[in-house]
Amino acid sequence: MKSRTVIVPLKLPRLSDTAAAQCVALLHELVGAIEHHYAKQIHRQRKRECEIERNRQASAPTLLDHPF
């Protein structure tokens, strides 16, 4: 089955300013912990993506490659 991305609207509850700030701080901490835990894997993946992009750019035809 072909996968597809679906964006589901998210209705968040109203929070006080303090609660909203605490919620965002918690999310930042959570993302930081996840990034720290998976840092080596993230680095390997980003390195692979850069190598793929470099290879793609190196093999892409340039204006000098065309006979006209």
Rosetta constraint file for C-alpha pairs under 8 A:
AtomPair CA 15 CA 19 HARMONIC 5.75 0.50
AtomPair CA 15 CA 20 HARMONIC 5.67 0.50
AtomPair CA 16 CA 20 HARMONIC 6.08 0.50
AtomPair CA 17 CA 21 HARMONIC 6.17 0.50
AtomPair CA 18 CA 22 HARMONIC 6.15 0.50
AtomPair CA 19 CA 23 HARMONIC 6.02 0.50
AtomPair CA 20 CA 24 HARMONIC 6.26 0.50
AtomPair CA 21 CA 25 HARMONIC 6.13 0.50
AtomPair CA 22 CA 26 HARMONIC 6.08 0.50
AtomPair CA 23 CA 27 HARMONIC 6.28 0.50
AtomPair CA 24 CA 28 HARMONIC 6.21 0.50
AtomPair CA 25 CA 29 HARMONIC 6.26 0.50
AtomPair CA 26 CA 30 HARMONIC 6.16 0.50
AtomPair CA 27 CA 31 HARMONIC 6.12 0.50
AtomPair CA 28 CA 32 HARMONIC 6.07 0.50
AtomPair CA 29 CA 33 HARMONIC 6.14 0.50
AtomPair CA 30 CA 34 HARMONIC 6.24 0.50
AtomPair CA 31 CA 35 HARMONIC 6.06 0.50
AtomPair CA 32 CA 36 HARMONIC 6.07 0.50
AtomPair CA 33 CA 37 HARMONIC 6.11 0.50
AtomPair CA 34 CA 38 HARMONIC 6.16 0.50
AtomPair CA 35 CA 39 HARMONIC 5.44 0.50
AtomPair CA 35 CA 42 HARMONIC 7.76 0.50
AtomPair CA 38 CA 42 HARMONIC 6.07 0.50
AtomPair CA 39 CA 43 HARMONIC 6.05 0.50
AtomPair CA 40 CA 44 HARMONIC 6.25 0.50
AtomPair CA 41 CA 45 HARMONIC 6.17 0.50
AtomPair CA 42 CA 46 HARMONIC 6.14 0.50
AtomPair CA 43 CA 47 HARMONIC 6.05 0.50
AtomPair CA 44 CA 48 HARMONIC 6.19 0.50
AtomPair CA 45 CA 49 HARMONIC 6.21 0.50
AtomPair CA 46 CA 50 HARMONIC 6.19 0.50
AtomPair CA 47 CA 51 HARMONIC 6.25 0.50
AtomPair CA 48 CA 52 HARMONIC 6.14 0.50
AtomPair CA 49 CA 53 HARMONIC 6.18 0.50
AtomPair CA 50 CA 54 HARMONIC 6.10 0.50
AtomPair CA 51 CA 55 HARMONIC 6.12 0.50
AtomPair CA 52 CA 56 HARMONIC 6.06 0.50
AtomPair CA 53 CA 57 HARMONIC 6.13 0.50
AtomPair CA 54 CA 58 HARMONIC 6.06 0.50
AtomPair CA 55 CA 59 HARMONIC 6.13 0.50
AtomPair CA 56 CA 60 HARMONIC 6.04 0.50
AtomPair CA 61 CA 65 HARMONIC 5.97 0.50
AtomPair CA 61 CA 66 HARMONIC 7.92 0.50
AtomPair CA 62 CA 66 HARMONIC 7.34 0.50
